C-alpha cells in the first residue's frame, strides 16, 4: 500500500515471527519484509532500503549484534541510520543497554515483553538519529596542540567535545551526557583537581580521567582516593590512551551489569521458596492487582470493585458503588459501554471486549481495555464481571505511529498517503450523493531558486512558513496536504465553484505577501493554483487529480501567481492536455534511447578545413524525425530538460569515442544544467567509459542562460575545465549590454549570434557588431565562431574580417553519424560546400 513504512523482520524462530507480526497487525502502517537469517537479510539490504529493522539475536553465523554493525557501516543500500530493534530471548537490562550502545542499536525489547512493541517502535521512529558506537567524551585541554594530538588518538572510538577552561566544561556538563571526561592537569591556569571534584559532586558515578606527569605517584594516589576513575601518565601512546579511556567509560556499565546479574541469580535461588508462598498470598492478590476488577448487578450498577480503580482513575471506591460504569467513561464512549453491558446481561453475548477512554478525577482521560463476562447462578444471568487494564501507553504509541504515517514530518501537514486516501474516500461518497467538493492543487513559483541559491535548510524554512500561511487562511471543512516538494493540495468539502475560486485567490494573495529574508537578499514568493470540482459527474480520483494538474499548468503558462479552473470546454485546458500527452510521449522516447545525434561541421579559416563539429539532437518518434524546437518545449513543460542534457552528453561522447573523424565536438547544455548536481558525474563517467580524451569535448551554453546564473555558470565551467573540457558561449550578442561579463567566465570561445551574421552583407550595423564581437573575443584571448553562414558572400566576408570559425548550411547541413566520414572527406578534399 502506498505510503507504508518498510519493515524488515529477521528471526529464525517461526513462532516468534508470528508473535511479532500479531503485535504489529493493529498498527497497519508497515509493509512487512520477512527473512529467517542474517545472510538473507544482508542480500536484501544490498539492493533495497528499508525504514525499520526488527532482528533476533541468534539469526545465523552473523548474529544480531554483528548484523547491526554491518548496517551502521554504511556499506548497504539501506541508510546507516536505519532504526534497529533487537528482540533477544533472554535479557538483563543494563547488560543489554551497554551492548546496544556499543553496536549502535536503537532499542532492546525481550521477546517476553513483545506486547510493548508498538510503544517502543513509536519512540524509535520519532527520535532516531545517525547511529555511532563512539562514546561521548568531554576533553578539557587548554593547549591547542595537545588537544589536536588527543583528538587524533581517540577520534575513532570517541565523539570528542573540546573545551579550554573549567567554566565552559561545567556549562556543557550540565547540558549534555558524557560517557567520560578527560582533563589535562599539566598546564598552568587550570585547577584540574578542583574541576574533577566539582563534576563528581554533580554526578558521583561520572567517569573522569586525568592526564598527569610521569613521576607524580603521590598525586595519582590522591586523585584515586578523591574519586577520580583513572589517570594517564605522559608520555602516552595511542593504544594506551584508548585503553584507559575505554575502561573508564565502561566501568560503571560493567559494575552495574554484574550487580544486576548477581541479583537475577539471587532471585532464582529464592524462586522455590517464593512458590510455596503463592497459595497463602492469593487472598492478597485482588487487593494489590493492577487490573481493575469490578462486579455489576443485574441492573448494571457496580456492587464490587478492587483498589486498583482508585490508582487508575483517582476516584474513591465509595463514589463508584451503586453507579453504572458508563458514568465514568468519556462521553463519546458511553453509548458503546451501555450497549455492551446490556448485551452481556441479556445473554446476547457471554463475553465482550472493547477499548475506551475512562475519565480521571483530574480531568484527563485514560485508554483502557475492558473485558466483560456474564455471571450465572442456576443457569440464570445475575450480573457481570468486568476487568479493566491500562493500555494508555500502547494506544498513544499507536496514535503516534498513525500520525507519522499520515503526516509530513517537515510541515506537519497531512502527507501524500493521507491525501490519496481522503480523495478516494470523498470521490466514492460523492458518486451517489448530490454533494459537491473542490480540489485545489498548488505549486510554489520559482521555489527551486531559493533551494539552489540558499540551500535546502533555508528552503525548508520557506515550506514551513507557507504551510502555516495556508492553515491560517483555511476554514473548517478544508484538508491541506503537502504532496511532494513544493506542491500542496487542498480538499474543500461542500462548496460551490465560486467559493472555491475565491478561497484559492485568497491563498494566492496570502503567499504573495510573504517575503523571505535571506542573508543579504530578499525573495518574493508566489504560487500557481489549479482548481477542479468533485461531483457525481466527476468523481474519479485519478481524473480529478489530472484535471487540477492540467489547470495548474495552464496557470503557470499564463504567467504564474494566478488561479485557473478546469472545465471541459476550456480551450487552454484542452490544449494543455494535448501538450502534456505529447510531453509524456517525448519523455518516453528519450528514456527509450530514441535520441539520434547529427553532427554539423564547423570550418576553420586558418587551416582551411573542418576544425570540429557541433552535436545536434533529433528525436525519433513513431518513425518521424522530430527537431529540438518541437520536443524541447515539451520537456520544459514537465521540468524534465535534464533528461535531454544527460542523454545528449552520453550519446555524443559515445560517438566521439567510436571514430577519429570527430576530432572535437561541441555539445549544447540547457540553462538548467548548471543546477543539476548529477550532470558532472554523467560527463566524467561517459568520458571514462568510452575512453574519450576530455580535450575533444567543448560544452556550449547560451549567453542569456549564463548571464541569468553567472555564479553557477562560472563554477560549472571551472569544474569542466579541470576535467580537460573547454567551454563556449553560444548566441553571443543577444545580451549586448553585458560585454564585461565575458571577463568573469573562463570560457575559451564565443559563438556570434546568427541573427547578426545572416544579414551582415546587407546591413552595415550587423557587420559592425560581428566585427566588434570578434575584436573583443580576441582581446580576451578567446576564439570566435559565426553561425548561420548560408552563402559564399557571408563566408568570404567573415574570413576577411578575421573570424576564426564558420558554421552554417553553406558549409554543410547537419550530417547523420553513419555518413559522417564520407561527407567530411569530400568537404576537406575539394573545399566543396553544400
Buried (B, 14 or more C-beta within 10 A) or exposed (E): EEBBBBBBBBBBBEEBBEBBBEBBEEBEBBEBBBBBBBBBBBEBBEEEEBBBBBBBBEBBEBBBBEBBBBBBEEEBEBBBBBBBBBBBEEBBEBBBBBBBBBBBBBBBBBBEEBEBBBBBBBBBBBEBEEBBBBBBBBBBBBBEEBBEBBBEBBEEBBBBBBBBEBEBBBEBBEEEEBBBBBBBBBEEEBEBBEBBBBBBEEBEEBBBBBBBEEEBEEBBEEBEEEBBBBBBBEEBEEEEBBEBBBBBBBBBBEEBBEEBEEEBEEEEEEEEEEEEEEEEEEEEEEEEEEBBBBBBBEEBBBEBBBEBBBEBBBBEBEEBEEEBBBEBBBEEBBEBBBBBBEBBBEEEEEEBEBEBBBBBEEEEBBBBBBBBBBBEEEEEBBBBBBBBBBBBEBBBBBEBBBEBBBBBEEBBBBBBBBBBBBBBEBBEBBEEEEBBBBBBBBBBBEBBEBBBBBEEEBBEBBBBBBBEBBEEBBEEEBBBBBBEEBBBBBBBBEBEBEEBBEBBBEBBEBBBEBEBEBEEEEBEBBBBBBBBBBBEEBBEBEEBBBBBBBBBBBBBBEEBBBBBBBBEEBEBBBEBBEBBEBBBBBBEBBEEEBBBBBBBBBBBBEEEBBBBBBBBBBBBBEEEEBEBEEBBBBBBBBEBBBBBBBBBBBBBBBBBBEEEBBBBBBBBBBBBBBBBEEBBEBBBEBBEEBEBEBEBBBBBBBBBBBBEBBEBBBEBBEBBBEEEBBBBBBBBBBBEEBBEBBEEBBBBBBBBBBBBBBBBBEEEEBBEBBBBBBEBBBEBEBBBBBBBBBBEEBBEBBBEBEBBBBBBBBBBEBBEBEEBEEBBEEBBEEEEBE
